[in-house]
Amino acid sequence: MYTLKYTAKRLLFMIFTFLIIISACFILVRLLPNVPAQQFGKDMDLVLKSRYRQGLVDEKGNEIPLLVQYFNFFRKTLIGGDWGISEKLYFGQDCFGVFLEKLPNTILVNAYSSLLAVPLGLMLGIYAALKKNKWQDHAISTGVMILVSVPSYVYAFLIQYYLCYKLDLFPLHMRGGGEYFTWATFRSMLPAVISLSLSSIAGYARFTRAELTEVLTSDYLLLARTKGLTRAQTTTRHALRNAMVPIFPSILTEVIAVLSGSLIIESIFEVPGVGPLYTESITTLDYNFFLLLSAFYTLIGLTAGIVMDLSYGVIDPRIRMGSKK
Amino acid sequence: MMKENNIPKIPADKFRFVGDEIRLHDQKMDTKQISYFRDAFNRFCKNKSSVTAAIIIMLLVLYAIFVPMFCQTPYSLALTDTDYLMYGKLLPRNQLCVDLGWDFWDGFKDRKDITKPAYDQVRAVAEETGLEVMKNVEQVGTNEKGVPVYNIRVDSYIYNGSDGAYTYMTLTEEQYKSMQAWQNETGIQLIYPAVDDTKLSQKNKLNADIWYEANDKGVPKVDKNDNFVDIYKQIGNDGSYNSLRIEGDPGIDNPNAEDRYRYASITGDSSAISYKCRVLKYAYFQYKYGFEPSFLFGTTAMGQDMLTRLASAARFSLLLAVCVSAINLFIGAIYGAIEGYYGGAIDMLMERFTDILARIPFMVVATLFQLHLAKRVGPVISLLFAFVLTGWIGMASTVRMQFYRFKGQEYVLASRVLGASDWRIMFRHIFPNSLGTIVTSSVLVIPGVIFSESSLTYLGIVNLDSSTMTSVGTMLANGRQFLQDFPHVIFFPAIFISLLMISFNLFGNGLRDAFNPSLRGADD
């Protein structure tokens, strides 16, 4: 009952926050000088029709008051799901359709990188914790420190230069086109996947090591050992489970964040995904795309936050998020 | 049974008071008192990696501050010079490596598996100028058509890829004279003989490298002995050229010989005569800027010296980060102090406000600020605003936690009893006590800002590129398209930012440990 109430509270607050942010975005974007429809020449009708459908202009294509536009945005875009057509990037195409077309690429690249990063990171972290203060630990910790600090685009460059260009193992850029599960597509994705996963691996390894070393020194592990359990048994059955309490939520969050991806890596390897769409919508001032993607990223961020908080309670029933003292 | 030392009766005079003769006083402390910050500093110094990181940061900062000041050359000062484009993408050259004859960091570009025509183009430059244009020449075989294939290293300063070694310049009388005078003075050949136009195909007329018979693609036609056949211009007026002549010129023996080479073709009428000359770019650099080109980090695609350009980029990035950190500290300290000190409903309301603000994706904020403010206040200020808008929230929550921790302590109660105002208690008593944590998080903000700034400029959301200003991210973005052939354009900024990030993280971690009293004595 308590969890339900807490979840409902969080969800309501999330919707509230989302509405505030997206309203601010909408109003700020609408305050910018709009591209006059006359500029589109023979495509003027197409643009005007779309704008009218969204309730941004009146039948003749004249501007209507901002407050009315805002009301219409609420009604037709947020609830009705009509994000208008692209006026620059993919001229004339439905924004939401283009977005849906691009999303699988981003998800795929990020899902692969998660699949690679989570087990590897956990394994490295566990190994380092078990070998604490030995050379293996120092080696892993140093590597982790470097990978965490160095910006991901730097090793993306290195990977692109050495693996793709010098050694010619992979194509320079990711393949587009609708085939998602062919070997060629997978191979062209790999550089991006590796670049994305490196920093995640380091992050997980560091986190796991920190949590596990703390648990490994606790009294109940000593008790377990005195009861006659082997080291492997205590580690896997007692230490690891307790160490996973803070780690698991962050994995879960990452799984959600998979949707949003990394703008910079996607742009370096030209992944035909959501990231480049966003940056291009900004540089070409395609407002419809910008609004849609801003809403998307905001939503992902908010959801990830809630899932993180809620999963604490799920994995460890002793924790009650937001409880009073 | 009786023990031996069990003496039934001890005379009273055998008893003595312990320490009756010694006088015990409170002793004055011999050791020096150590303040909180002194202690933190001592513990910081024990952490070797953090100290190393601090030194590296210091070196990088010194580089950013002083290199643009002291490494100025006439070249790096001429920022808007259009001649810059002739010297783009030169490879890094360390004079020491050149002197030692190493094949590394010497400004030479490896060209592997080039066919004879491409090799001949370089050889022609070497033959005409007599300079060491290439080294390590090695014939590695022939290709399937029987054309010889070579591996060579080409001096990128003289012969830079497809741009070639020479350029056609249209000079005024004055410039022409001054170049000749410079040649006489230094003995360096700057102007090379003009070529007979009639023997050039339409395409080759623009290619200043050609002084030999060549086909339409500029490939030299060699004679039986593998020699080039020159097509120098031997007729017409060259404005009484009176300066250095290249080897083989009949004009060396007799400056008035009919078949002497002509060093310019004259166009224009008598009122505004212009001389079209073939100029060696390498020598032109020396003529114009007064020194031999040699760039430690090479040059960018636009021809800017990477050493000074990167330093000013670093200066900008660091300055921006420090400004953001300082402003965040200021706003966050006040906001967090009020939240933490007053607590209750005020805290609740203020927290909800930051909750909403913190959820806005930074990219969206930065973009909206760019769209709205960049035209009015410039991209830098609007970027600063974007960083500050959500950046102070982290600082505020740190300060808030510290205030919750300290506000119940006795010294706070004492000063309140003594009638101190809330403001005084907040900023005279509690704030100095939480300074350690606050300083640490301020420092850790800096690499974050540098990283975000470089990402934003890299993605092109913020444009900071101009002839006088740049940032590390901009340099990376500009060098991106040359990653394959000229990796040095990306290499140095990437190295710089990686070093900076690693050192800042190590430094910040060391600082955090040093200011954490619970770790005191943990490592002794």
Interface residues (C-beta under 8 A of the other chain):
Chain A: F13 T17 I20 I21 A24 C25 L28 V29 L31 L32 M145 I146 V148 S149 V150 P151 Y153 V154 F157 Q160 Y161 Y165 L263 I264 S267 I268 Y278 T279 I282 T283 L285 F290 S294 Y297 T298 G301 L302 G305
Chain B: D355 I356 R359 I360 P361 M363 V364 T367 L368 Q370 L371 H372 P447 F451 S454 S455 Y458 L459 G460 I461 L476 R480 L483 Q484 P487 I490 A494 I497 S498 M501 I502 F504 N505 L506
